[in-house]
């Protein structure tokens, strides 16, 4: 089904570290925007999972962050910029099962070391940059058919 | 099988989202890891877990799950109810442990 738009739609959501009560809200809103645009279901599913995991990383690890989305007829681009501790070893962080989450976060069923791998798996392009002590930037692109 | 039939046969206690009992159940997913449920559950699944906090509602809503069964007589945290009702997520509880409720559902659905 063609996308119900020929221009680029963009917006941002603010995320606050430690606020688990807002977890999933940005991905739910993005999901409803994509649904309204007539994007096909499997792509909405991938974008939702990738965005939810990205939100969780900001909530678990950072003080704050911004999630920016840009939907063009060709692709969905989701960019996260956080003010967090940064990641020392990105290759290690990308390994499934590796996590630095504290115990109380693991008890909630998060911090299983699946977040970044899930984000990568559901994206067509995945980029991550991090500076220890400053923060992390993640960019995910999902192509539209 | 409809969610309502499962509730009746297993004597589950429905806490939120009573309207969801008409939903058709596509299968069952058992996990206490939220990223695992996000990655591997399927739309229309019933999710069996011991997690009781708010984020289970968001995960179930995002994945379009038929409902959540909380095991071992654990109760959903208080602030869940409003969110679950507004997101149309059905939460049920049981005194059975995960193994038992999963086994019974496996027999019912296969």
gemmi code that builds the backbone of each chain (N, CA, C; Angstrom):
import gemmi

chains = {
    "A": [
        ("UNK", (0.853, -1.189, 0.000), (0.000, 0.000, 0.000), (0.893, 1.244, 0.000)),
        ("UNK", (0.613, 2.206, -0.886), (1.459, 3.404, -0.881), (1.219, 4.251, 0.372)),
        ("UNK", (2.257, 4.961, 0.754), (2.165, 5.814, 1.926), (1.233, 6.991, 1.622)),
        ("UNK", (0.394, 7.330, 2.590), (-0.573, 8.411, 2.378), (0.055, 9.795, 2.502)),
        ("UNK", (1.247, 9.959, 1.986), (1.885, 11.265, 2.038), (3.017, 11.298, 1.015)),
        ("UNK", (3.289, 12.472, 0.472), (4.439, 12.568, -0.423), (5.497, 13.495, 0.160)),
        ("UNK", (5.299, 13.900, 1.396), (6.308, 14.756, 2.008), (6.844, 14.119, 3.297)),
        ("UNK", (7.794, 14.789, 3.894), (8.410, 14.242, 5.098), (7.676, 14.740, 6.344)),
        ("UNK", (7.417, 13.800, 7.224), (6.757, 14.146, 8.487), (7.772, 13.934, 9.590)),
        ("UNK", (7.917, 14.913, 10.477), (8.873, 14.697, 11.563), (8.376, 15.237, 12.881)),
        ("UNK", (8.989, 14.771, 13.934), (8.624, 15.210, 15.279), (9.585, 14.643, 16.299)),
        ("UNK", (9.409, 15.078, 17.555), (10.307, 14.620, 18.618), (9.538, 14.308, 19.884)),
        ("UNK", (10.091, 13.417, 20.663), (9.561, 13.144, 22.001), (10.693, 13.315, 23.011)),
        ("UNK", (10.358, 13.867, 24.155), (11.351, 14.003, 25.229), (11.263, 12.782, 26.132)),
        ("UNK", (12.406, 12.286, 26.557), (12.433, 11.143, 27.476), (13.178, 11.547, 28.742)),
        ("UNK", (12.641, 11.105, 29.865), (13.273, 11.430, 31.141), (13.813, 10.159, 31.764)),
        ("UNK", (15.089, 10.180, 32.095), (15.716, 9.008, 32.689), (15.051, 8.636, 34.007)),
        ("UNK", (14.890, 7.342, 34.221), (14.327, 6.849, 35.479), (12.813, 6.852, 35.543)),
        ("UNK", (12.169, 7.475, 34.566), (10.698, 7.527, 34.600), (10.103, 6.340, 33.833)),
        ("UNK", (9.963, 5.220, 34.535), (9.467, 4.002, 33.893), (7.987, 4.100, 33.539)),
        ("UNK", (7.302, 5.083, 34.127), (5.865, 5.190, 33.854), (5.583, 5.674, 32.425)),
        ("UNK", (6.559, 6.318, 31.793), (6.342, 6.784, 30.417), (6.896, 5.807, 29.375)),
        ("UNK", (7.463, 4.698, 29.845), (8.074, 3.730, 28.926), (7.045, 3.214, 27.929)),
        ("UNK", (7.377, 3.296, 26.670), (6.489, 2.787, 25.637), (5.576, 3.837, 25.043)),
        ("UNK", (5.556, 5.037, 25.638), (4.638, 6.059, 25.122), (5.084, 6.613, 23.767)),
        ("UNK", (6.386, 6.853, 23.626), (6.873, 7.374, 22.341), (6.647, 6.357, 21.234)),
        ("UNK", (6.951, 5.079, 21.536), (6.758, 4.060, 20.492), (5.279, 3.887, 20.164)),
        ("UNK", (4.412, 4.007, 21.171), (2.970, 3.890, 20.905), (2.492, 5.037, 20.022)),
        ("UNK", (3.034, 6.242, 20.279), (2.611, 7.389, 19.461), (3.133, 7.274, 18.027)),
        ("UNK", (4.398, 6.829, 17.904), (4.945, 6.631, 16.569), (4.154, 5.551, 15.824)),
        ("UNK", (3.787, 4.502, 16.552), (3.005, 3.419, 15.952), (1.681, 3.962, 15.403)),
        ("UNK", (1.035, 4.831, 16.157), (-0.259, 5.336, 15.683), (-0.089, 6.298, 14.502)),
        ("UNK", (1.019, 7.055, 14.479), (1.292, 7.920, 13.324), (1.497, 7.060, 12.070)),
        ("UNK", (2.298, 5.990, 12.212), (2.582, 5.113, 11.064), (1.321, 4.389, 10.598)),
        ("UNK", (0.477, 4.022, 11.560), (-0.787, 3.365, 11.208), (-1.671, 4.310, 10.410)),
        ("UNK", (-1.759, 5.578, 10.872), (-2.562, 6.575, 10.165), (-2.041, 6.822, 8.747)),
        ("UNK", (-0.719, 6.685, 8.565), (-0.128, 6.925, 7.250), (-0.303, 5.735, 6.317)),
        ("UNK", (-0.814, 4.626, 6.861), (-1.041, 3.446, 6.019), (0.211, 2.624, 5.776)),
        ("UNK", (1.208, 2.758, 6.653), (2.426, 1.945, 6.533), (2.076, 0.481, 6.819)),
        ("UNK", (2.742, -0.429, 6.093), (2.363, -1.839, 6.263), (2.758, -2.389, 7.632)),
        ("UNK", (1.998, -3.398, 8.068), (2.053, -3.851, 9.459), (3.418, -4.336, 9.930)),
        ("UNK", (4.107, -5.121, 9.097), (5.390, -5.660, 9.576), (6.418, -4.546, 9.770)),
        ("UNK", (6.311, -3.494, 8.987), (7.231, -2.365, 9.156), (6.884, -1.585, 10.427)),
        ("UNK", (5.592, -1.419, 10.688), (5.179, -0.751, 11.929), (5.682, -1.555, 13.124)),
        ("UNK", (5.559, -2.882, 13.031), (6.017, -3.735, 14.135), (7.508, -3.537, 14.384)),
        ("UNK", (8.309, -3.534, 13.316), (9.760, -3.361, 13.481), (10.095, -1.988, 14.060)),
        ("UNK", (9.427, -0.954, 13.552), (9.702, 0.405, 14.042), (9.301, 0.524, 15.520)),
        ("UNK", (8.194, -0.108, 15.888), (7.716, -0.023, 17.269), (8.677, -0.703, 18.236)),
        ("UNK", (9.139, -1.899, 17.859), (10.059, -2.639, 18.739), (11.371, -1.864, 18.889)),
        ("UNK", (11.913, -1.399, 17.760), (13.183, -0.667, 17.798), (13.055, 0.600, 18.647)),
        ("UNK", (11.918, 1.298, 18.512), (11.726, 2.538, 19.258), (11.529, 2.265, 20.748)),
        ("UNK", (10.773, 1.227, 21.073), (10.535, 0.889, 22.488), (11.858, 0.560, 23.184)),
        ("UNK", (12.687, -0.250, 22.511), (13.978, -0.608, 23.103), (14.857, 0.635, 23.289)),
        ("UNK", (14.805, 1.526, 22.308), (15.607, 2.746, 22.389), (15.136, 3.624, 23.547)),
        ("UNK", (13.825, 3.736, 23.682), (13.257, 4.480, 24.817), (13.738, 3.904, 26.139)),
        ("UNK", (13.686, 2.567, 26.239), (14.068, 1.907, 27.488), (15.510, 2.208, 27.851)),
        ("UNK", (16.388, 2.232, 26.844), (17.793, 2.517, 27.137), (17.963, 3.901, 27.743)),
        ("UNK", (17.227, 4.871, 27.222), (17.322, 6.225, 27.791), (16.769, 6.210, 29.220)),
        ("UNK", (15.628, 5.564, 29.404), (14.986, 5.544, 30.723), (15.856, 4.817, 31.755)),
        ("UNK", (16.475, 3.707, 31.326), (17.284, 2.919, 32.269), (18.610, 3.609, 32.590)),
        ("UNK", (19.277, 4.140, 31.555), (20.673, 4.549, 31.762), (20.935, 6.050, 31.806)),
        ("UNK", (20.095, 6.843, 31.122), (20.466, 8.249, 30.929), (19.692, 9.180, 31.866)),
        ("UNK", (20.140, 10.436, 31.923), (19.397, 11.447, 32.682), (18.203, 11.920, 31.865)),
        ("UNK", (18.424, 12.059, 30.570), (17.358, 12.514, 29.675), (17.768, 12.221, 28.243)),
        ("UNK", (16.820, 12.374, 27.350), (17.124, 12.134, 25.948), (16.004, 12.617, 25.050)),
        ("UNK", (16.312, 12.650, 23.759), (15.309, 13.054, 22.779), (15.206, 11.987, 21.699)),
        ("UNK", (13.987, 11.676, 21.349), (13.749, 10.733, 20.249), (13.142, 11.528, 19.104)),
        ("UNK", (13.827, 11.517, 17.975), (13.353, 12.272, 16.815), (12.991, 11.288, 15.706)),
        ("UNK", (11.821, 11.500, 15.093), (11.463, 10.626, 13.973), (11.243, 11.444, 12.716)),
        ("UNK", (11.552, 10.830, 11.597), (11.406, 11.497, 10.305), (10.871, 10.434, 9.343)),
        ("UNK", (9.689, 10.657, 8.854), (9.075, 9.670, 7.964), (8.968, 10.281, 6.571)),
        ("UNK", (9.685, 9.712, 5.639), (9.602, 10.169, 4.249), (8.966, 9.041, 3.447)),
        ("UNK", (8.626, 9.285, 2.176), (8.021, 8.199, 1.387), (8.943, 6.986, 1.257)),
        ("UNK", (10.234, 7.171, 1.467), (11.190, 6.069, 1.259), (11.641, 5.385, 2.529)),
        ("UNK", (11.621, 6.106, 3.654), (12.152, 5.492, 4.873), (11.668, 6.160, 6.159)),
        ("UNK", (11.828, 5.400, 7.249), (11.577, 5.940, 8.586), (12.952, 6.074, 9.241)),
        ("UNK", (13.257, 7.271, 9.723), (14.540, 7.472, 10.399), (14.263, 7.851, 11.854)),
        ("UNK", (14.813, 7.088, 12.781), (14.600, 7.356, 14.200), (15.958, 7.647, 14.824)),
        ("UNK", (16.084, 8.821, 15.432), (17.359, 9.219, 16.024), (17.177, 9.476, 17.513)),
        ("UNK", (18.033, 8.866, 18.308), (17.991, 9.089, 19.758), (19.266, 9.734, 20.212)),
        ("UNK", (19.135, 10.819, 20.925), (20.305, 11.479, 21.495), (20.072, 11.535, 22.993)),
        ("UNK", (21.002, 10.968, 23.760), (20.784, 11.023, 25.214), (21.937, 11.688, 25.950)),
        ("UNK", (21.606, 12.171, 27.130), (22.611, 12.653, 28.061), (22.760, 11.545, 29.088)),
        ("UNK", (23.612, 10.607, 28.753), (23.798, 9.451, 29.620), (25.260, 9.225, 29.914)),
        ("UNK", (25.582, 8.093, 30.524), (26.969, 7.817, 30.912), (27.858, 7.472, 29.720)),
        ("UNK", (27.238, 7.169, 28.566), (28.014, 6.731, 27.414), (28.378, 5.253, 27.531)),
        ("UNK", (28.836, 4.697, 26.417), (29.164, 3.260, 26.381), (30.658, 3.127, 26.108)),
        ("UNK", (31.350, 2.423, 27.020), (32.803, 2.273, 26.896), (33.178, 1.425, 25.686)),
        ("UNK", (32.539, 0.266, 25.596), (32.902, -0.697, 24.557), (31.634, -1.059, 23.769)),
        ("UNK", (31.472, -0.430, 22.622), (30.226, -0.610, 21.863), (30.079, -2.047, 21.351)),
        ("UNK", (31.195, -2.668, 20.910), (31.111, -4.058, 20.430), (30.578, -4.984, 21.517)),
        ("UNK", (31.051, -4.762, 22.730), (30.588, -5.581, 23.852), (29.101, -5.304, 24.134)),
        ("UNK", (28.717, -4.035, 24.090), (27.321, -3.661, 24.357), (26.374, -4.251, 23.312)),
        ("UNK", (26.877, -4.461, 22.101), (26.036, -5.002, 21.035), (25.841, -6.516, 21.151)),
        ("UNK", (26.639, -7.155, 22.012), (26.511, -8.620, 22.164), (25.233, -8.979, 22.904)),
        ("UNK", (24.506, -9.939, 22.325), (23.269, -10.385, 22.961), (23.592, -10.983, 24.333)),
        ("UNK", (22.871, -10.539, 25.348), (23.066, -11.079, 26.699), (23.968, -10.225, 27.569)),
        ("UNK", (24.716, -9.291, 26.941), (25.569, -8.419, 27.744), (24.769, -7.210, 28.211)),
        ("UNK", (24.835, -6.920, 29.509), (24.106, -5.772, 30.038), (24.822, -5.213, 31.255)),
        ("UNK", (24.698, -3.919, 31.440), (25.252, -3.304, 32.649), (24.124, -2.814, 33.555)),
        ("UNK", (22.893, -3.273, 33.291), (21.741, -2.806, 34.080), (21.848, -3.258, 35.534)),
        ("UNK", (21.429, -2.408, 36.461), (21.438, -2.805, 37.871), (20.385, -3.881, 38.167)),
        ("UNK", (20.559, -4.554, 39.301), (19.670, -5.681, 39.653), (18.192, -5.311, 39.650)),
        ("UNK", (17.860, -4.140, 40.184), (16.432, -3.807, 40.299), (15.781, -3.648, 38.932)),
        ("UNK", (16.571, -3.228, 37.940), (16.047, -3.128, 36.570), (15.867, -4.532, 35.980)),
        ("UNK", (16.818, -5.424, 36.292), (16.721, -6.811, 35.813), (15.520, -7.517, 36.436)),
        ("UNK", (15.235, -7.182, 37.694), (14.077, -7.795, 38.344), (12.769, -7.405, 37.656)),
        ("UNK", (12.770, -6.253, 36.998), (11.582, -5.836, 36.246), (11.490, -6.548, 34.895)),
        ("UNK", (12.507, -7.331, 34.579), (12.484, -8.046, 33.305), (13.148, -7.281, 32.175)),
        ("UNK", (13.785, -6.150, 32.508), (14.598, -5.418, 31.532), (16.060, -5.790, 31.762)),
        ("UNK", (16.960, -5.215, 30.979), (18.380, -5.439, 31.231), (18.835, -6.861, 30.951)),
        ("UNK", (18.201, -7.494, 29.946), (18.590, -8.862, 29.594), (19.645, -8.863, 28.489)),
        ("UNK", (20.110, -7.682, 28.119), (21.114, -7.607, 27.058), (20.527, -7.863, 25.682)),
        ("UNK", (19.267, -7.539, 25.523), (18.608, -7.761, 24.228), (18.229, -6.468, 23.530)),
        ("UNK", (18.381, -5.349, 24.214), (17.893, -4.073, 23.700), (18.577, -3.631, 22.415)),
        ("UNK", (19.896, -3.427, 22.485), (20.620, -2.975, 21.286), (20.526, -4.017, 20.162)),
        ("UNK", (20.717, -5.327, 20.445), (20.544, -6.305, 19.361), (19.139, -6.265, 18.739)),
        ("UNK", (18.106, -6.101, 19.559), (16.739, -5.996, 19.013), (16.594, -4.777, 18.114)),
        ("UNK", (17.223, -3.661, 18.523), (17.145, -2.438, 17.726), (17.821, -2.657, 16.364)),
        ("UNK", (18.981, -3.279, 16.410), (19.731, -3.517, 15.170), (18.972, -4.475, 14.250)),
        ("UNK", (18.463, -5.562, 14.840), (17.743, -6.577, 14.062), (16.547, -5.998, 13.323)),
        ("UNK", (15.889, -5.025, 13.944), (14.663, -4.484, 13.352), (14.914, -3.281, 12.447)),
        ("UNK", (16.186, -2.893, 12.283), (16.521, -1.752, 11.429), (17.216, -2.224, 10.155)),
        ("UNK", (17.077, -1.446, 9.096), (17.849, -1.717, 7.887), (19.233, -1.076, 7.983)),
        ("UNK", (19.277, 0.071, 8.657), (20.571, 0.710, 8.938), (20.599, 1.031, 10.416)),
        ("UNK", (21.735, 0.788, 11.047), (21.843, 1.031, 12.490), (23.210, 1.639, 12.775)),
        ("UNK", (23.200, 2.797, 13.409), (24.465, 3.460, 13.745), (24.445, 3.854, 15.213)),
        ("UNK", (25.553, 3.644, 15.889), (25.617, 4.051, 17.291), (26.950, 4.737, 17.551)),
        ("UNK", (26.883, 5.873, 18.208), (28.076, 6.623, 18.586), (27.950, 6.960, 20.051)),
        ("UNK", (29.058, 6.898, 20.759), (28.970, 7.175, 22.182), (30.255, 7.794, 22.696)),
        ("UNK", (30.092, 8.729, 23.613), (31.239, 9.320, 24.292), (31.006, 9.139, 25.785)),
        ("UNK", (31.955, 8.447, 26.430), (31.810, 8.207, 27.867), (31.761, 9.545, 28.609)),
        ("UNK", (30.766, 9.678, 29.462), (30.614, 10.903, 30.245), (29.760, 11.954, 29.551)),
        ("UNK", (29.431, 11.728, 28.281), (28.626, 12.723, 27.554), (27.280, 12.176, 27.094)),
        ("UNK", (27.325, 11.010, 26.447), (26.055, 10.450, 26.008), (26.191, 9.575, 24.776)),
        ("UNK", (25.042, 9.099, 24.332), (25.005, 8.156, 23.223), (24.006, 8.632, 22.167)),
        ("UNK", (24.368, 8.432, 20.918), (23.459, 8.734, 19.809), (23.220, 7.455, 19.008)),
        ("UNK", (21.964, 7.164, 18.768), (21.614, 5.988, 17.969), (20.773, 6.453, 16.791)),
        ("UNK", (21.100, 5.958, 15.607), (20.295, 6.289, 14.437), (19.839, 4.997, 13.765)),
        ("UNK", (18.549, 4.894, 13.568), (17.990, 3.682, 12.959), (17.176, 4.083, 11.734)),
        ("UNK", (17.383, 3.359, 10.652), (16.612, 3.615, 9.439), (15.878, 2.337, 9.059)),
        ("UNK", (14.611, 2.479, 8.787), (13.830, 1.353, 8.273), (13.302, 1.772, 6.909)),
        ("UNK", (13.669, 1.016, 5.888), (13.256, 1.371, 4.533), (11.792, 1.036, 4.298)),
        ("UNK", (11.140, 1.885, 3.540), (9.754, 1.603, 3.155), (9.767, 1.007, 1.748)),
        ("UNK", (8.884, 0.077, 1.473), (8.893, -0.599, 0.171), (8.445, 0.330, -0.962)),
    ],
    "B": [
        ("UNK", (-9.656, -20.326, 19.934), (-10.372, -20.248, 21.207), (-10.406, -18.805, 21.698)),
        ("UNK", (-11.532, -18.402, 22.241), (-11.638, -17.028, 22.740), (-11.036, -16.917, 24.147)),
        ("UNK", (-10.541, -15.716, 24.455), (-9.919, -15.491, 25.759), (-10.902, -15.806, 26.896)),
        ("UNK", (-12.170, -15.456, 26.694), (-13.186, -15.703, 27.707), (-13.330, -17.178, 28.083)),
        ("UNK", (-13.177, -18.066, 27.079), (-13.263, -19.512, 27.354), (-12.094, -19.958, 28.226)),
        ("UNK", (-10.922, -19.391, 27.956), (-9.734, -19.737, 28.745), (-9.933, -19.282, 30.189)),
        ("UNK", (-10.450, -18.069, 30.343), (-10.703, -17.520, 31.686), (-11.633, -18.450, 32.466)),
        ("UNK", (-12.664, -18.912, 31.772), (-13.648, -19.764, 32.434), (-13.058, -21.127, 32.802)),
        ("UNK", (-12.368, -21.749, 31.840), (-11.837, -23.100, 32.074), (-10.733, -23.126, 33.133)),
        ("UNK", (-9.948, -22.055, 33.200), (-8.838, -22.041, 34.160), (-9.185, -21.237, 35.418)),
        ("UNK", (-10.435, -20.779, 35.497), (-10.895, -19.962, 36.638), (-9.949, -18.794, 36.920)),
        ("UNK", (-9.606, -18.053, 35.872), (-8.712, -16.909, 36.049), (-9.501, -15.731, 36.604)),
        ("UNK", (-8.794, -14.879, 37.329), (-9.410, -13.684, 37.897), (-9.113, -12.514, 36.953)),
        ("UNK", (-10.141, -11.951, 36.320), (-9.925, -10.868, 35.347), (-9.835, -9.531, 36.091)),
        ("UNK", (-8.684, -8.859, 35.948), (-8.442, -7.609, 36.682), (-8.755, -6.368, 35.850)),
        ("UNK", (-8.431, -6.406, 34.551), (-8.656, -5.241, 33.678), (-9.100, -5.712, 32.300)),
        ("UNK", (-9.658, -4.783, 31.539), (-9.955, -5.046, 30.122), (-10.943, -6.172, 29.886)),
        ("UNK", (-12.074, -6.137, 30.568), (-13.068, -7.205, 30.435), (-13.594, -7.350, 28.994)),
        ("UNK", (-13.632, -6.234, 28.268), (-14.126, -6.286, 26.880), (-13.249, -7.160, 25.991)),
        ("UNK", (-11.972, -7.357, 26.396), (-11.034, -8.147, 25.589), (-11.309, -9.641, 25.630)),
        ("UNK", (-12.256, -10.066, 26.443), (-12.526, -11.506, 26.580), (-13.094, -12.115, 25.300)),
        ("UNK", (-13.556, -11.250, 24.387), (-14.078, -11.733, 23.095), (-12.958, -12.023, 22.106)),
        ("UNK", (-11.727, -11.612, 22.455), (-10.617, -11.759, 21.500), (-10.270, -13.220, 21.257)),
        ("UNK", (-9.910, -13.507, 20.004), (-9.456, -14.843, 19.627), (-7.972, -14.970, 20.022)),
        ("UNK", (-7.609, -16.079, 20.646), (-6.232, -16.286, 21.097), (-5.448, -17.057, 20.031)),
        ("UNK", (-4.303, -16.495, 19.618), (-3.517, -17.116, 18.541), (-2.477, -18.095, 19.074)),
        ("UNK", (-2.195, -18.025, 20.386), (-1.165, -18.885, 20.957), (-0.749, -18.335, 22.306)),
        ("UNK", (0.349, -18.879, 22.840), (0.789, -18.484, 24.180), (2.286, -18.190, 24.137)),
        ("UNK", (2.716, -17.177, 24.860), (4.146, -16.935, 25.024), (4.458, -16.805, 26.507)),
        ("UNK", (5.497, -17.506, 26.955), (5.841, -17.519, 28.375), (7.215, -16.899, 28.563)),
        ("UNK", (7.299, -15.791, 29.283), (8.599, -15.162, 29.531), (8.458, -14.063, 30.565)),
        ("UNK", (9.537, -13.862, 31.328), (9.559, -12.747, 32.274), (10.495, -11.637, 31.806)),
        ("UNK", (11.098, -11.827, 30.619), (11.986, -10.804, 30.062), (11.216, -9.995, 29.028)),
        ("UNK", (11.111, -8.694, 29.254), (10.239, -7.881, 28.415), (10.757, -7.723, 26.989)),
        ("UNK", (12.075, -7.654, 26.835), (12.636, -7.546, 25.479), (12.399, -8.829, 24.696)),
        ("UNK", (12.418, -9.948, 25.395), (12.158, -11.245, 24.767), (10.712, -11.300, 24.282)),
        ("UNK", (9.797, -10.815, 25.081), (8.384, -10.796, 24.691), (8.190, -9.866, 23.497)),
        ("UNK", (8.875, -8.721, 23.540), (8.763, -7.791, 22.412), (9.286, -8.417, 21.131)),
        ("UNK", (10.407, -9.167, 21.255), (11.024, -9.740, 20.056), (10.266, -10.961, 19.539)),
        ("UNK", (9.729, -11.768, 20.430), (9.290, -13.106, 20.004), (7.812, -13.449, 20.165)),
        ("UNK", (7.055, -12.647, 20.893), (5.625, -12.966, 20.999), (4.931, -12.575, 19.694)),
        ("UNK", (3.737, -13.164, 19.485), (2.988, -12.858, 18.260), (1.664, -12.190, 18.620)),
        ("UNK", (1.172, -11.411, 17.682), (-0.112, -10.752, 17.875), (-1.179, -11.786, 18.266)),
        ("UNK", (-2.002, -11.441, 19.250), (-3.073, -12.350, 19.669), (-2.634, -13.407, 20.679)),
        ("UNK", (-1.334, -13.401, 21.036), (-0.854, -14.353, 22.051), (-1.342, -13.968, 23.441)),
        ("UNK", (-1.496, -15.008, 24.292), (-1.638, -14.769, 25.723), (-0.234, -14.839, 26.299)),
        ("UNK", (0.106, -13.891, 27.145), (1.457, -13.813, 27.729), (1.378, -14.235, 29.191)),
        ("UNK", (2.179, -15.241, 29.528), (2.236, -15.720, 30.914), (3.511, -15.197, 31.567)),
        ("UNK", (3.370, -14.543, 32.705), (4.532, -13.912, 33.348), (4.323, -13.746, 34.847)),
        ("UNK", (5.427, -13.461, 35.558), (5.298, -13.083, 36.969), (5.498, -11.587, 37.163)),
        ("UNK", (5.781, -10.876, 36.063), (5.963, -9.414, 36.178), (4.621, -8.748, 36.483)),
        ("UNK", (4.650, -7.730, 37.331), (3.397, -7.090, 37.747), (3.403, -5.577, 37.554)),
        ("UNK", (4.471, -5.032, 36.958), (4.585, -3.572, 36.892), (4.015, -3.007, 35.585)),
        ("UNK", (3.929, -1.685, 35.575), (3.270, -0.935, 34.507), (3.751, -1.266, 33.089)),
        ("UNK", (5.031, -1.558, 32.928), (5.580, -1.721, 31.580), (5.009, -2.924, 30.836)),
        ("UNK", (4.438, -3.893, 31.564), (3.856, -5.054, 30.861), (2.671, -4.619, 30.003)),
        ("UNK", (1.980, -3.573, 30.428), (0.825, -3.075, 29.664), (1.302, -2.484, 28.336)),
        ("UNK", (2.385, -1.709, 28.390), (2.914, -1.090, 27.175), (3.403, -2.150, 26.188)),
        ("UNK", (4.072, -3.174, 26.710), (4.573, -4.238, 25.839), (3.395, -4.983, 25.192)),
        ("UNK", (2.399, -5.328, 25.999), (1.231, -6.053, 25.476), (0.473, -5.203, 24.467)),
        ("UNK", (0.357, -3.898, 24.735), (-0.341, -2.997, 23.826), (0.394, -2.877, 22.495)),
        ("UNK", (1.704, -2.709, 22.579), (2.514, -2.550, 21.374), (2.466, -3.788, 20.488)),
        ("UNK", (2.468, -4.966, 21.116), (2.495, -6.216, 20.353), (1.099, -6.728, 20.002)),
        ("UNK", (0.071, -6.045, 20.474), (-1.288, -6.495, 20.187), (-1.596, -7.864, 20.787)),
        ("UNK", (-1.100, -8.103, 22.007), (-1.341, -9.392, 22.661), (-2.795, -9.484, 23.122)),
        ("UNK", (-3.310, -10.728, 23.205), (-4.706, -10.922, 23.621), (-4.873, -10.637, 25.107)),
        ("UNK", (-3.848, -10.904, 25.900), (-3.955, -10.656, 27.327), (-2.718, -11.134, 28.069)),
        ("UNK", (-2.686, -10.807, 29.371), (-1.552, -11.190, 30.216), (-2.089, -12.014, 31.385)),
        ("UNK", (-1.484, -13.182, 31.621), (-1.824, -13.954, 32.818), (-0.661, -13.828, 33.804)),
        ("UNK", (-0.933, -13.248, 34.963), (0.087, -13.128, 36.014), (-0.063, -14.321, 36.954)),
        ("UNK", (1.053, -15.028, 37.169), (1.005, -16.305, 37.892), (1.345, -16.166, 39.379)),
        ("UNK", (1.245, -17.308, 40.077), (1.686, -17.420, 41.475), (0.962, -16.487, 42.427)),
        ("UNK", (-0.264, -16.161, 42.084), (-1.068, -15.285, 42.940), (-0.487, -13.891, 43.116)),
        ("UNK", (0.421, -13.498, 42.238), (0.936, -12.118, 42.296), (-0.137, -11.193, 41.729)),
        ("UNK", (-0.167, -9.982, 42.229), (-1.210, -9.036, 41.817), (-0.591, -7.859, 41.067)),
        ("UNK", (-1.268, -7.383, 40.007), (-0.719, -6.225, 39.278), (-0.624, -5.000, 40.200)),
        ("UNK", (0.415, -4.203, 40.001), (0.574, -2.994, 40.813), (-0.600, -2.052, 40.563)),
        ("UNK", (-0.952, -1.299, 41.589), (-2.181, -0.488, 41.558), (-2.316, 0.442, 40.358)),
        ("UNK", (-1.217, 1.100, 39.997), (-1.322, 2.120, 38.933), (-1.574, 1.500, 37.552)),
        ("UNK", (-1.514, 0.170, 37.477), (-1.709, -0.502, 36.193), (-3.138, -0.380, 35.680)),
        ("UNK", (-4.105, -0.471, 36.576), (-5.497, -0.644, 36.165), (-5.997, 0.374, 35.143)),
        ("UNK", (-5.768, 1.659, 35.415), (-6.263, 2.695, 34.503), (-5.618, 2.588, 33.134)),
        ("UNK", (-4.294, 2.397, 33.146), (-3.560, 2.319, 31.888), (-4.015, 1.095, 31.083)),
        ("UNK", (-4.168, -0.027, 31.760), (-4.572, -1.256, 31.070), (-5.973, -1.109, 30.485)),
        ("UNK", (-6.869, -0.478, 31.235), (-8.218, -0.279, 30.717), (-8.210, 0.657, 29.512)),
        ("UNK", (-7.418, 1.750, 29.592), (-7.423, 2.697, 28.470), (-6.709, 2.100, 27.260)),
        ("UNK", (-5.727, 1.244, 27.469), (-5.031, 0.621, 26.324), (-5.683, -0.695, 25.922)),
        ("UNK", (-6.798, -1.027, 26.561), (-7.552, -2.243, 26.225), (-6.701, -3.506, 26.351)),
        ("UNK", (-5.948, -3.578, 27.440), (-5.149, -4.771, 27.705), (-5.818, -5.555, 28.838)),
        ("UNK", (-6.102, -6.825, 28.565), (-6.748, -7.662, 29.568), (-5.697, -8.315, 30.462)),
        ("UNK", (-5.792, -8.047, 31.766), (-4.873, -8.664, 32.719), (-5.653, -9.629, 33.595)),
        ("UNK", (-5.129, -10.863, 33.709), (-5.764, -11.890, 34.519), (-4.745, -12.410, 35.535)),
        ("UNK", (-5.222, -12.909, 36.654), (-4.307, -13.499, 37.629), (-4.760, -14.918, 37.955)),
        ("UNK", (-3.792, -15.705, 38.435), (-4.089, -17.073, 38.860), (-3.157, -17.452, 40.010)),
        ("UNK", (-3.608, -18.386, 40.841), (-2.724, -18.870, 41.911), (-1.763, -19.939, 41.372)),
        ("UNK", (-2.032, -20.436, 40.159), (-1.164, -21.477, 39.597), (0.217, -20.918, 39.267)),
        ("UNK", (1.267, -21.745, 39.409), (2.582, -21.330, 38.911), (2.606, -21.413, 37.376)),
        ("UNK", (3.626, -20.807, 36.776), (3.703, -20.709, 35.314), (3.647, -22.085, 34.643)),
        ("UNK", (4.353, -23.069, 35.204), (4.413, -24.402, 34.603), (3.009, -24.994, 34.458)),
        ("UNK", (2.235, -24.861, 35.527), (0.901, -25.468, 35.536), (-0.048, -24.790, 34.550)),
        ("UNK", (-0.092, -23.480, 34.582), (-1.018, -22.769, 33.691), (-0.591, -22.944, 32.227)),
        ("UNK", (0.725, -22.982, 31.993), (1.229, -23.192, 30.635), (0.848, -24.585, 30.138)),
        ("UNK", (1.025, -25.591, 30.987), (0.683, -26.965, 30.616), (-0.790, -27.111, 30.277)),
        ("UNK", (-1.617, -26.490, 31.090), (-3.059, -26.571, 30.829), (-3.420, -25.885, 29.515)),
        ("UNK", (-2.817, -24.735, 29.263), (-3.099, -24.023, 28.011), (-2.567, -24.793, 26.804)),
        ("UNK", (-1.446, -25.449, 26.988), (-0.863, -26.239, 25.890), (-1.842, -27.329, 25.477)),
        ("UNK", (-2.432, -27.983, 26.471), (-3.413, -29.035, 26.172), (-4.672, -28.472, 25.516)),
        ("UNK", (-5.103, -27.313, 26.013), (-6.333, -26.726, 25.478), (-6.179, -26.262, 24.034)),
        ("UNK", (-4.991, -25.766, 23.679), (-4.812, -25.131, 22.370), (-4.217, -26.066, 21.321)),
        ("UNK", (-3.817, -27.279, 21.725), (-3.199, -28.170, 20.738), (-4.023, -29.431, 20.516)),
    ],
}
model = gemmi.Model(1)
for chain_id, residues in chains.items():
    chain = gemmi.Chain(chain_id)
    for i, (resn, *xyz) in enumerate(residues, 1):
        res = gemmi.Residue()
        res.name, res.seqid = resn, gemmi.SeqId(i, " ")
        for name, pos in zip(("N", "CA", "C"), xyz):
            atom = gemmi.Atom()
            atom.name, atom.element = name, gemmi.Element(name[0])
            atom.pos, atom.b_iso = gemmi.Position(*pos), 0.0
            res.add_atom(atom)
        chain.add_residue(res)
    model.add_chain(chain)
structure = gemmi.Structure()
structure.add_model(model)
structure.setup_entities()
